[in-house]
């Protein structure tokens, strides 16, 4: 391995390598499929699953959290082991988890406004992703600690939502912490894409997709709240 291909590289620069382009392209394609799935599922009875699960907020968080974590682990194991069937199974779980969750949020919007809501959400997420990416690529340092911070934020969010299940005002704290966790996870994934060339393209594509999807569903909730006030 040449010095330019070391596992940990912290050089500056904004030009995308072909490897980075493949990861970003793959994650974008997966996200596009997920958005289409959200729109489709929002028209079906599956969109009501959120109402059932989040009657007790911590139950909803546990169910979706387990589905997302499990789906990612299964997909990554399939990619690393060269088993397409396992990789696809994991990806189906991820697509369904984010798709059904997003559809449940989207179902509160009139059908004729859903395309606009999804479009505004996509633009905001693209801007957030560009800001985080620009920050990571502009700094010649390791962002490995962001992965730990994301984990702490997720754990804090789950604890806050567990408390908020009984003390409603604390729910907002939990939602904010989980949203922050996905933002930090996104920064960490972008850093891994920049510096960790020892990780396979497939695994990094899945990681970036999960981070962006997590940010997307949270921004979607904010956009819908804004539209509801108009």
Buried (B, 14 or more C-beta within 10 A) or exposed (E): EEEEEEEEEEEEEEEBEEEBEBBBEBBBEBBEBBBEBBBEBBEEEBBEBBEEBBEEBBBBBBBBBEBBBBBBEBBBBBBBEEEEEBBEBBBBBBBBBBBBBBBBBBBBBEEEEBEEBBEBBBEBBEEBBEEBBEEBBEEEEEBEEBBEBBBBBBEBBBBBBBBBBEEEEBBEBBBBBBBBBBBBBBBBBBBBBBBBBEBEBBBBBBBBBBBBBBBBBBBBBEBBEEBEEE
